[in-house]
Amino acid sequence: MLTRLPSPSREVVETRTLAVRGTAVSRRPDTIAGEEPMEIRAAGPGQEPVSIAVTMRTPGRDEELAVGFLCTEGLVGPGDVAGIELGDPGTVARPDNVITVRLARPLDPALVTSRNFAATASCGICGKASLDAVQTRCPILPAGSPVTRTTLLRLPVALRSAQPVFDATGGLHAAGLFDPSGDLLAVREDVGRHNALDKLVGAMLLDGRLPLHHAVLMVSGRVSFEIVQKAAMAGIPVTCAVSAPTDLAVEAADRLGMTLVGFLRGDGFNVYAHPERIELEV
């Protein structure tokens, strides 16, 4: 088991705001979510670290974010992570804003280049090419375990009740992992929903729990292609969200064998791909 890095206490930041409520105006303290850039690097044995990506994130659980990002981009898998290092305090003001993941095997620089292209493409310029790339390196998801309608309907409340930083700030997304019975396994928060999912996947990889073939993912907000891609790379067969999916997310879920649920709120939901895993008992 790897030793986890200490998490910074910059998830929330104290500030002051001018509050307008009807005709009343007052200055008062407020708590807002932190946001800072983090550079993710990787290196194999005897190799110099290679910069993989820079992401804006909420500080905290940074080693999970770095490992999860590398996993969901297809660069690392179970057993590949040999160590995690902070940046050099002599060259960077905040060492935890630079994370280097040391691998137990060599890192192929050409693989880094191809993954960066796929990640850029997923922003919408050539999403179909990105989908083809993901399908090439991600096997079709197995059947997993069935999930009941009742279980799905409990997930939004369970996720919301496990968001302490959102309670303090009102400004973070969350990704929660559940078992087929609806019991919460883990939850992560971040200013970016994709970062929250990467932190979740990173935590599972570091704990030796990948692939997640018998898990259900619940995310706040909408479902983009990127969310489906990352969930599929972690082996998650069922992905749910409180809001809508994009068309490319639906196509990706259909091609990768993922059950995709949107608008999961109140007493209903929509199933956009592979409904066979959901038991629609009355």
N, C-alpha and C positions, 0 to 999 in steps of 0.2 A: 504493500500500500504506500503510495507516495505521500510525503509530508505536504500538507496544504500550506500555501502562502498566507500570511496574515491579511485579512481584508481591511481596506481603508475605511475610515469613518466619514466618507464624503458622499454617502448615498443621498443624504438630505442636507440642505444648506439653509441657514436662517437668514431672512431678509426682512425688509419693511415694505409695506404696500399702502397705497391710498385706496381705502375701501369705500365704495359708493353703494349705499343701500337705500333705495327710494330717494328721499330728499336729504338723508343723513350722509355726511362725509366725515371720515376719520382716518387717521394714520394708525396702523397697528402692525405688530410683528406677524410674519408669515413663514411657513416652511415650504420650500420648493425642492424638486428633485435635482440632484447633481448631474452634470453632463460634462465629460472630458474625453479627449481623444485617447485611444490606446493603440499602439503598434504591436502587431503580432508577428513574431519571428519564429523560424524553425531551423534546426540544424541536425545533421546526422553525426555519427562519431567522427571526430577529427575535422569536421567541416566548420567553416565560418557561418554564423547565422545569416539567413536569407530573409529579407522583409517580405512578408506574405500580404499583409493588408493593414490599413489603418481604419478603425471604426470608432464612431462616437458612441459612448456607452455611459451608463451610470456606474461609477466606481463601486467595486465590491465583487467578490467571487471571480476575480479577473483570470485566475488560472483555469477555472471552468470555462470561461468565455473563450480563451485562447485555444484550449484543447477541443472544445465543442465546435468552434469554427473550423479548425483543421479537419475534424472528423466529418462534419456535414459537407465540406468541400471535397471530400474524398482523398485527403492527404495523409491521414493517420487512421488507424483502426485499433481494436483491442490488442494490448501488448506492445504497441509501438512507442509509447511514451516512457522515456527513461528518467526525465527530470524536468523541472520548470524553474526558470531563473528570472529575477527582476532585472531591470536595466541598471547600468552603472551609475551610482549616485554622484560620481565625479563629473559625469557628462550630461545628465538629465536632472531637471529640478524635481520631478516626481518619478522615482524609479519604477513604481507600479504601473506607470503609463507605457512601459515597454516590457513586454513579456516574451521570453524566449523559451520555446518548447524544445527540449533535447530529445532526439529520437534514438531508439535502440538499433536503428538500421540507417543506411545512407538515405539522404533526401535527393531526389532527382530534380534538378533545376528545371528541366523541360516540363515536368509534371506541374510545377508551380506556375509556369507560364500558361499552360493550357487551362488550369483551374481559374486563374485570374481572368482569362478571356470569357469563360463560361459565367463567372460571377457578374462581369460587366454586361454580358448579353442579357442576363436575367432582368436588367433594369428596363427592358422593353425594346431595345434597338433591334435585336434579332433573337427574340425569345424562343422561337421554334428551334433554332440551332442549339440553344442552351438546353432545351428539353431533350433533344436527341443526345446531347452529351451526358446528361444525367441518367437517361435510360440505359446508356452504354455501360456505365459503371455501377448502376444500382439494380440488383436483381429484383424480379417481381416479388412483391410482399406475400408471405404465406397467409393462410386463412386466419391464424390467430384464434382468439376466443370470442364467442358471440357476446354481444352487449344488448341489454334490454332497453326498451324505450324509457322505463322508469329510471334506470341508471343514468342515461344521458340527460334526462331532465334535471337531475340533481347536480350536475357538474358545474353550471355557472355559479350557483350560490356557494358551492364548496370552494371554487377557485377564488371568488371574491372575498370570502372570509379568511383566506390564507395570504392576504396581501398587506403586510404591515407597513411597507413604505408607501403604498398607494393611500392607505388610511391617513398617513401623515402629510402627504403632498397632493393627492388627487391627480398625479401626473405621470404614472408609470403603467406600462403594459405588463402582462404576466403570461407565463406558460406553465401549465400544471400537468403533471403526469399522474394518471390514475390506473388502478388495476381494473379488470373487467367487471368487478362488483361495485366500482365507484369509490373505492377507498383511495385517498390521496397518498401518493408515493413521494412526491417532491414538487416544489414550486419555486420558480425564480422570477424576479422582477427586473425590468430595465426600461430605459427611455425608448429603446427600440424593441419591437416584438420579436424580431429576428435574433437580437442579442439575448433576450430572455430565453428563447429556445436553445440557442447555442450554450448558454450557461447550464441549462437543464441537461442537455446531451453530454456536455463535458463532465458534469457531476456523475452521470451514469457510467461513462467510460472510465473515469478515474476509480470508480467503485467496482469495476469489473462486471457491469450489468448489461452491457450491450451484447447482442442486438435486443431491442425491446419488442419482441414479437407478440407479447401478450399484454400490451399497454395501450391506453387511450390517452391522446393528447388533447388538451383544452387550452385554447389561446384567446386572449382578449382581442377585440377589434376584428378586422377582416382577415381573410386568408389569401395571401399572394402566392405566386408560383414559388417564391423563395421559401416560404414556410413548408409547403408540400415537399419540396426538394430536401430540406433539412430533416424533416420527419422521416421521409423515406430512407435517407442515408442511415438513420439511426434504427431502422427496422420497425417503425411504428405503423401499425396497420389501420388505425382509426384516428382521424384528426377532426376536431370539432372547434367551432368558433361562434361567438355571439353575433357576428355580423356576416357580411357576404363574402363569397369567394370571387376571384377574378376568373375570366374565361380560361386563361392559361393554367391556373391552379386546378380547375376542373379537368382539363385535358391531361395534365400531369398525373393527377390522382387516378384517372381512368386508365392510363397507360401503365402506371406503376402498381396497380392493384390495390389502391388505398380507398377505404371508405371515407368520404368527405362529407361532413355535416356543417351546414351554415345556419345562421339565424336561430341558434339554439338559445331560446329564452322563453320564459313563461311556461306554457304547456305545449309548445310545439317546436318544430325544426324542419329544415329541408335537407334531403339527402341528395347530393349531386353526383356521387359515384359509388359504385359497389355497395348497394344496400343490403346485400346478402348476409352481412355480419350483424345486422341489427334485428333483434327479435321484437316484432311489433305486436306484442300481446295487448289486449284491450284491458 
